[in-house]
Amino acid sequence: MDNTKRRLLSEKIAKGFMHLSGITVTASLFFIVGTILYKGLPYLNWEMVSQLPKGGFYIGKEGGILNAILGSLYLAGVATALSAFIGIPISLYLNIYLGTNSRVTQFSKLLFDVLYGVPSIVYGAVGFGIMVYFGIRASLLGGIITVTLLTIPIVVRTVDELIKTIPEDLKNVTLSLGTTRWELAKVMLRSIRAGLLTAILLAFGRAIGDVAGVLLTTGFSDNLPKYIDEPAATLPLAIFFQLSSPIPEVQGRAYASALVLTIIILIIVVCTHILQSKQKNRR
C-alpha cells in the first residue's frame, strides 16, 4: 500500500471515529433529556415551582421546591458576582501589569488550569475547613464561600482567553497615546464586554449545578433563608434527597426538579451562544 492510499485509509478511519463519537454524544444527550422529560414532566406543575415544601412533602404530599429554586439562585448569583469581582482583576493584572511572557503569569495560568479541573468535592472539603476554622455553621454563607472558590478559576481562564482575542495593534496604539495601564485595561474591557457576560454565565451555570461542594457546606432547609448564616436548600440537593426516596411520587418530583434545573441551564446556554455570536461579529 503506497503512502497515498495509507493516508486516505487513515482519514476514513479517523472520520468514522469522529462520526461515531458525535452520534454517541448526541444520543446520550437525547437519552438524558428524554428521560428527564418522560419521568419529570407529569409531575411538573405550578404548585411545585411556586410553593415551599409542606408537611409530608418528602413522602408524596403537598408542597413544592420554591425553597430550592430560590436557594440555588441566591447561592449561584452571589458566588458568581464575587468570582467575577475577584477573577476579572486577576486576569487583567496577569496580562497587563505582569505581561503574558512573565514566568509568574505562566505559572499562575497553569495553576488556574489545574484548579479549573479540580473536582467540586475538593472545594467542598476546603470550604468546610474554612468554615470550621472561622466557626461558620452549614449555611448559605458556607456555600457561597465554596462555590466562589470553585468559579474563580472559570472566570480567570475565560477572561484570559478573551484577552487573547484582542488585536495587538489595539494595545500598542492605546499605549502609544500615553495612556496608563489602567486606562488600557478599561479599553480592553470594553472590547470584550460581551465575552465578559459569557464568562459570568458560564460561572453561573457551574455554580447552580454544583452538588458535591454544597453538600458539605450549605446544609438544607425547607424554608427560605432570611439571613446569610442560615441553611439553604439548592436544586441539586433537592434532586438528590428526593431521588433517594423509595416513594414513586417523590422520585417523580426529583425528575421534575431536574427538569427545572435543566431549563435554567438551557436558558444560560442559549444566552451564552447569543453573546458569543455578538462577540464574533464585533471582531
C-alpha positions as a Markdown table, in Angstrom:
| # | Residue | x | y | z |
|---|---|---|---|---|
| 1 | Met | 0.0 | 0.0 | 0.0 |
| 2 | Asp | 1.5 | 3.3 | -1.1 |
| 3 | Asn | 1.5 | 6.5 | 1.0 |
| 4 | Thr | -1.5 | 8.0 | -0.7 |
| 5 | Lys | -3.7 | 5.0 | -0.1 |
| 6 | Arg | -2.5 | 4.8 | 3.5 |
| 7 | Arg | -3.3 | 8.4 | 4.1 |
| 8 | Leu | -6.8 | 8.0 | 2.6 |
| 9 | Leu | -7.4 | 5.0 | 4.7 |
| 10 | Ser | -6.3 | 6.8 | 7.9 |
| 11 | Glu | -8.5 | 9.7 | 7.0 |
| 12 | Lys | -11.5 | 7.4 | 6.5 |
| 13 | Ile | -10.9 | 5.7 | 9.9 |
| 14 | Ala | -10.5 | 9.0 | 11.7 |
| 15 | Lys | -13.6 | 10.3 | 10.0 |
| 16 | Gly | -15.5 | 7.2 | 11.0 |
| 17 | Phe | -14.4 | 7.6 | 14.7 |
| 18 | Met | -15.5 | 11.3 | 14.6 |
| 19 | His | -18.9 | 10.4 | 13.3 |
| 20 | Leu | -19.2 | 7.6 | 15.9 |
| 21 | Ser | -18.2 | 10.0 | 18.7 |
| 22 | Gly | -20.7 | 12.6 | 17.5 |
| 23 | Ile | -23.5 | 10.1 | 17.3 |
| 24 | Thr | -22.7 | 8.7 | 20.7 |
| 25 | Val | -22.6 | 12.1 | 22.4 |
| 26 | Thr | -25.8 | 13.2 | 20.7 |
| 27 | Ala | -27.6 | 10.0 | 21.5 |
| 28 | Ser | -26.5 | 10.3 | 25.2 |
| 29 | Leu | -27.7 | 13.8 | 25.4 |
| 30 | Phe | -31.1 | 13.0 | 23.9 |
| 31 | Phe | -31.4 | 9.9 | 26.2 |
| 32 | Ile | -30.7 | 12.0 | 29.3 |
| 33 | Val | -33.0 | 14.9 | 28.3 |
| 34 | Gly | -35.7 | 12.4 | 27.2 |
| 35 | Thr | -35.5 | 10.5 | 30.5 |
| 36 | Ile | -35.9 | 13.7 | 32.5 |
| 37 | Leu | -38.9 | 14.9 | 30.3 |
| 38 | Tyr | -40.6 | 11.5 | 30.4 |
| 39 | Lys | -40.3 | 11.0 | 34.1 |
| 40 | Gly | -40.4 | 14.6 | 35.3 |
| 41 | Leu | -42.9 | 16.4 | 33.1 |
| 42 | Pro | -46.0 | 14.6 | 34.5 |
| 43 | Tyr | -45.1 | 15.9 | 38.0 |
| 44 | Leu | -44.1 | 19.4 | 37.0 |
| 45 | Asn | -46.9 | 22.0 | 37.8 |
| 46 | Trp | -47.3 | 25.5 | 39.0 |
| 47 | Glu | -47.8 | 24.3 | 42.6 |
| 48 | Met | -44.4 | 22.6 | 42.6 |
| 49 | Val | -42.5 | 25.7 | 41.5 |
| 50 | Ser | -44.4 | 28.3 | 43.4 |
| 51 | Gln | -44.8 | 26.7 | 46.9 |
| 52 | Leu | -42.5 | 25.8 | 49.8 |
| 53 | Pro | -42.4 | 22.2 | 51.0 |
| 54 | Lys | -45.2 | 21.4 | 53.4 |
| 55 | Gly | -45.5 | 18.7 | 56.0 |
| 56 | Gly | -45.1 | 15.4 | 54.3 |
| 57 | Phe | -43.7 | 16.7 | 51.1 |
| 58 | Tyr | -41.0 | 14.1 | 51.1 |
| 59 | Ile | -43.5 | 11.3 | 51.5 |
| 60 | Gly | -45.6 | 12.4 | 48.5 |
| 61 | Lys | -47.9 | 15.1 | 50.0 |
| 62 | Glu | -48.4 | 18.7 | 49.1 |
| 63 | Gly | -45.8 | 21.4 | 48.6 |
| 64 | Gly | -43.1 | 22.4 | 46.1 |
| 65 | Ile | -39.5 | 23.2 | 45.6 |
| 66 | Leu | -39.6 | 27.0 | 45.7 |
| 67 | Asn | -37.0 | 27.0 | 48.5 |
| 68 | Ala | -34.6 | 25.0 | 46.4 |
| 69 | Ile | -35.1 | 27.2 | 43.3 |
| 70 | Leu | -34.6 | 30.5 | 45.1 |
| 71 | Gly | -31.8 | 29.0 | 47.3 |
| 72 | Ser | -29.9 | 27.9 | 44.1 |
| 73 | Leu | -30.4 | 31.4 | 42.6 |
| 74 | Tyr | -29.2 | 33.1 | 45.7 |
| 75 | Leu | -26.2 | 30.9 | 46.1 |
| 76 | Ala | -25.2 | 30.9 | 42.4 |
| 77 | Gly | -25.9 | 34.6 | 41.9 |
| 78 | Val | -23.8 | 35.9 | 44.9 |
| 79 | Ala | -21.0 | 33.4 | 44.3 |
| 80 | Thr | -20.8 | 34.3 | 40.6 |
| 81 | Ala | -20.8 | 38.0 | 41.4 |
| 82 | Leu | -17.9 | 37.5 | 43.9 |
| 83 | Ser | -15.9 | 35.3 | 41.5 |
| 84 | Ala | -16.3 | 38.0 | 38.7 |
| 85 | Phe | -15.3 | 40.7 | 41.2 |
| 86 | Ile | -12.2 | 38.7 | 42.1 |
| 87 | Gly | -11.4 | 36.9 | 38.9 |
| 88 | Ile | -11.6 | 39.7 | 36.3 |
| 89 | Pro | -9.0 | 41.9 | 38.1 |
| 90 | Ile | -6.7 | 38.9 | 38.5 |
| 91 | Ser | -6.8 | 38.1 | 34.7 |
| 92 | Leu | -6.2 | 41.8 | 33.9 |
| 93 | Tyr | -3.3 | 42.0 | 36.3 |
| 94 | Leu | -1.6 | 38.9 | 34.8 |
| 95 | Asn | -2.0 | 40.1 | 31.2 |
| 96 | Ile | -1.4 | 43.8 | 31.5 |
| 97 | Tyr | 0.7 | 44.5 | 34.6 |
| 98 | Leu | 2.9 | 41.4 | 34.7 |
| 99 | Gly | 2.8 | 40.6 | 30.9 |
| 100 | Thr | 1.9 | 37.4 | 29.1 |
| 101 | Asn | 5.5 | 36.3 | 28.9 |
| 102 | Ser | 6.2 | 36.6 | 32.6 |
| 103 | Arg | 7.1 | 33.4 | 34.4 |
| 104 | Val | 4.7 | 34.4 | 37.2 |
| 105 | Thr | 1.9 | 34.8 | 34.6 |
| 106 | Gln | 2.7 | 31.4 | 33.0 |
| 107 | Phe | 2.8 | 29.7 | 36.4 |
| 108 | Ser | -0.4 | 31.4 | 37.5 |
| 109 | Lys | -2.2 | 30.3 | 34.3 |
| 110 | Leu | -1.0 | 26.7 | 34.8 |
| 111 | Leu | -2.2 | 26.9 | 38.4 |
| 112 | Phe | -5.7 | 28.1 | 37.4 |
| 113 | Asp | -5.9 | 25.4 | 34.8 |
| 114 | Val | -5.3 | 22.8 | 37.5 |
| 115 | Leu | -7.9 | 24.5 | 39.8 |
| 116 | Tyr | -10.3 | 24.5 | 36.9 |
| 117 | Gly | -10.2 | 20.7 | 36.7 |
| 118 | Val | -10.3 | 20.0 | 40.4 |
| 119 | Pro | -13.5 | 18.1 | 41.4 |
| 120 | Ser | -16.0 | 20.2 | 43.3 |
| 121 | Ile | -15.9 | 17.8 | 46.3 |
| 122 | Val | -12.4 | 19.0 | 46.9 |
| 123 | Tyr | -13.6 | 22.6 | 47.0 |
| 124 | Gly | -16.3 | 21.4 | 49.4 |
| 125 | Ala | -13.7 | 20.0 | 51.7 |
| 126 | Val | -11.6 | 23.2 | 51.6 |
| 127 | Gly | -14.7 | 25.3 | 52.2 |
| 128 | Phe | -15.7 | 23.1 | 55.1 |
| 129 | Gly | -12.2 | 23.5 | 56.6 |
| 130 | Ile | -12.6 | 27.3 | 56.3 |
| 131 | Met | -16.0 | 27.1 | 58.0 |
| 132 | Val | -14.6 | 25.1 | 60.8 |
| 133 | Tyr | -11.7 | 27.5 | 61.3 |
| 134 | Phe | -13.9 | 30.5 | 61.5 |
| 135 | Gly | -16.8 | 28.8 | 63.3 |
| 136 | Ile | -19.3 | 29.1 | 60.5 |
| 137 | Arg | -22.1 | 26.5 | 60.5 |
| 138 | Ala | -23.6 | 24.9 | 57.4 |
| 139 | Ser | -25.3 | 27.8 | 55.8 |
| 140 | Leu | -25.8 | 29.9 | 52.7 |
| 141 | Leu | -22.6 | 31.8 | 53.6 |
| 142 | Gly | -20.6 | 28.5 | 53.7 |
| 143 | Gly | -22.0 | 27.5 | 50.3 |
| 144 | Ile | -21.2 | 30.9 | 48.8 |
| 145 | Ile | -17.6 | 30.7 | 50.0 |
| 146 | Thr | -17.2 | 27.2 | 48.5 |
| 147 | Val | -18.8 | 28.0 | 45.2 |
| 148 | Thr | -16.9 | 31.3 | 44.8 |
| 149 | Leu | -13.6 | 29.3 | 45.1 |
| 150 | Leu | -15.0 | 26.9 | 42.6 |
| 151 | Thr | -15.9 | 29.5 | 40.0 |
| 152 | Ile | -12.9 | 31.9 | 40.3 |
| 153 | Pro | -10.7 | 29.7 | 38.0 |
| 154 | Ile | -13.5 | 29.6 | 35.4 |
| 155 | Val | -13.7 | 33.4 | 35.3 |
| 156 | Val | -9.9 | 33.9 | 35.2 |
| 157 | Arg | -9.2 | 31.4 | 32.4 |
| 158 | Thr | -12.2 | 32.5 | 30.3 |
| 159 | Val | -11.3 | 36.2 | 30.6 |
| 160 | Asp | -7.7 | 35.3 | 29.8 |
| 161 | Glu | -8.8 | 33.6 | 26.5 |
| 162 | Leu | -10.9 | 36.7 | 25.7 |
| 163 | Ile | -8.0 | 39.0 | 26.2 |
| 164 | Lys | -6.0 | 36.8 | 23.7 |
| 165 | Thr | -8.6 | 37.7 | 21.0 |
| 166 | Ile | -7.8 | 41.5 | 21.3 |
| 167 | Pro | -5.6 | 42.6 | 18.4 |
| 168 | Glu | -2.1 | 43.6 | 19.5 |
| 169 | Asp | -2.4 | 46.7 | 17.3 |
| 170 | Leu | -5.2 | 48.0 | 19.6 |
| 171 | Lys | -3.0 | 47.5 | 22.7 |
| 172 | Asn | 0.0 | 49.2 | 21.0 |
| 173 | Val | -2.0 | 52.2 | 19.7 |
| 174 | Thr | -3.6 | 52.7 | 23.1 |
| 175 | Leu | -0.2 | 52.7 | 24.9 |
| 176 | Ser | 1.3 | 55.0 | 22.2 |
| 177 | Leu | -1.2 | 57.7 | 23.1 |
| 178 | Gly | 0.3 | 57.9 | 26.5 |
| 179 | Thr | -2.4 | 56.1 | 28.4 |
| 180 | Thr | -1.7 | 54.3 | 31.7 |
| 181 | Arg | -2.1 | 50.6 | 32.1 |
| 182 | Trp | -5.4 | 51.1 | 34.0 |
| 183 | Glu | -6.7 | 53.0 | 31.1 |
| 184 | Leu | -5.6 | 50.3 | 28.7 |
| 185 | Ala | -7.4 | 47.8 | 31.0 |
| 186 | Lys | -10.6 | 49.8 | 30.6 |
| 187 | Val | -10.2 | 49.8 | 26.8 |
| 188 | Met | -9.7 | 46.1 | 26.8 |
| 189 | Leu | -12.7 | 45.5 | 29.0 |
| 190 | Arg | -14.9 | 47.5 | 26.6 |
| 191 | Ser | -13.7 | 45.4 | 23.6 |
| 192 | Ile | -14.6 | 42.1 | 25.3 |
| 193 | Arg | -17.7 | 43.3 | 27.1 |
| 194 | Ala | -20.0 | 40.6 | 25.5 |
| 195 | Gly | -17.4 | 38.0 | 26.3 |
| 196 | Leu | -17.3 | 39.0 | 29.9 |
| 197 | Leu | -21.0 | 38.3 | 30.2 |
| 198 | Thr | -20.3 | 34.9 | 28.6 |
| 199 | Ala | -17.7 | 34.2 | 31.3 |
| 200 | Ile | -20.1 | 35.2 | 34.0 |
| 201 | Leu | -22.9 | 33.0 | 32.6 |
| 202 | Leu | -20.5 | 30.0 | 32.4 |
| 203 | Ala | -19.5 | 30.5 | 36.0 |
| 204 | Phe | -23.2 | 30.8 | 37.0 |
| 205 | Gly | -24.1 | 27.6 | 35.2 |
| 206 | Arg | -21.3 | 25.7 | 37.0 |
| 207 | Ala | -22.4 | 27.3 | 40.3 |
| 208 | Ile | -26.1 | 26.5 | 40.1 |
| 209 | Gly | -25.4 | 22.9 | 39.1 |
| 210 | Asp | -22.8 | 22.0 | 41.8 |
| 211 | Val | -23.9 | 19.4 | 44.4 |
| 212 | Ala | -20.7 | 17.9 | 45.9 |
| 213 | Gly | -19.4 | 21.3 | 47.2 |
| 214 | Val | -22.7 | 22.5 | 48.7 |
| 215 | Leu | -23.4 | 19.1 | 50.2 |
| 216 | Leu | -20.8 | 19.7 | 52.9 |
| 217 | Thr | -21.3 | 23.4 | 53.4 |
| 218 | Thr | -24.8 | 24.7 | 52.7 |
| 219 | Gly | -27.0 | 22.3 | 54.6 |
| 220 | Phe | -30.6 | 22.0 | 53.7 |
| 221 | Ser | -33.8 | 23.7 | 54.8 |
| 222 | Asp | -37.5 | 23.7 | 53.8 |
| 223 | Asn | -37.7 | 27.4 | 54.5 |
| 224 | Leu | -36.2 | 30.4 | 52.6 |
| 225 | Pro | -33.1 | 31.7 | 54.4 |
| 226 | Lys | -33.7 | 35.1 | 56.0 |
| 227 | Tyr | -30.1 | 35.6 | 56.9 |
| 228 | Ile | -26.9 | 34.5 | 55.2 |
| 229 | Asp | -25.9 | 32.4 | 58.2 |
| 230 | Glu | -28.9 | 30.1 | 57.8 |
| 231 | Pro | -29.0 | 26.8 | 55.9 |
| 232 | Ala | -30.4 | 26.9 | 52.4 |
| 233 | Ala | -31.8 | 24.4 | 50.0 |
| 234 | Thr | -30.5 | 24.0 | 46.5 |
| 235 | Leu | -31.9 | 22.2 | 43.4 |
| 236 | Pro | -29.1 | 19.6 | 43.1 |
| 237 | Leu | -29.5 | 18.6 | 46.8 |
| 238 | Ala | -33.3 | 18.6 | 46.4 |
| 239 | Ile | -32.9 | 16.2 | 43.5 |
| 240 | Phe | -30.5 | 14.0 | 45.5 |
| 241 | Phe | -32.7 | 13.8 | 48.6 |
| 242 | Gln | -36.0 | 13.1 | 46.6 |
| 243 | Leu | -34.4 | 10.6 | 44.3 |
| 244 | Ser | -33.2 | 8.7 | 47.4 |
| 245 | Ser | -36.8 | 8.1 | 48.5 |
| 246 | Pro | -38.4 | 4.8 | 47.8 |
| 247 | Ile | -41.8 | 6.5 | 47.1 |
| 248 | Pro | -42.5 | 6.8 | 43.4 |
| 249 | Glu | -44.3 | 10.1 | 43.8 |
| 250 | Val | -41.2 | 11.7 | 45.4 |
| 251 | Gln | -38.9 | 10.2 | 42.8 |
| 252 | Gly | -41.1 | 11.7 | 40.1 |
| 253 | Arg | -40.7 | 15.1 | 41.8 |
| 254 | Ala | -37.0 | 14.6 | 41.7 |
| 255 | Tyr | -37.1 | 14.3 | 37.9 |
| 256 | Ala | -39.3 | 17.3 | 37.8 |
| 257 | Ser | -36.8 | 19.2 | 39.9 |
| 258 | Ala | -34.1 | 18.0 | 37.5 |
| 259 | Leu | -36.2 | 19.3 | 34.6 |
| 260 | Val | -36.4 | 22.8 | 36.3 |
| 261 | Leu | -32.6 | 22.8 | 36.7 |
| 262 | Thr | -32.2 | 21.7 | 33.1 |
| 263 | Ile | -34.4 | 24.5 | 31.9 |
| 264 | Ile | -32.3 | 27.0 | 33.8 |
| 265 | Ile | -29.1 | 25.7 | 32.4 |
| 266 | Leu | -30.7 | 25.7 | 28.9 |
| 267 | Ile | -31.5 | 29.4 | 29.3 |
| 268 | Ile | -27.9 | 30.1 | 30.3 |
| 269 | Val | -26.5 | 28.1 | 27.3 |
| 270 | Val | -28.8 | 30.0 | 24.9 |
| 271 | Cys | -27.8 | 33.3 | 26.3 |
| 272 | Thr | -24.1 | 32.3 | 26.2 |
| 273 | His | -24.3 | 31.4 | 22.5 |
| 274 | Ile | -26.1 | 34.7 | 21.7 |
| 275 | Leu | -23.4 | 36.7 | 23.5 |
| 276 | Gln | -20.6 | 34.7 | 21.8 |
| 277 | Ser | -22.2 | 35.4 | 18.4 |
| 278 | Lys | -22.2 | 39.1 | 19.2 |
| 279 | Gln | -18.6 | 38.9 | 20.3 |
| 280 | Lys | -17.6 | 37.3 | 17.0 |
| 281 | Asn | -19.5 | 39.9 | 15.0 |
| 282 | Arg | -17.6 | 42.7 | 16.7 |
| 283 | Arg | -14.2 | 41.4 | 15.7 |
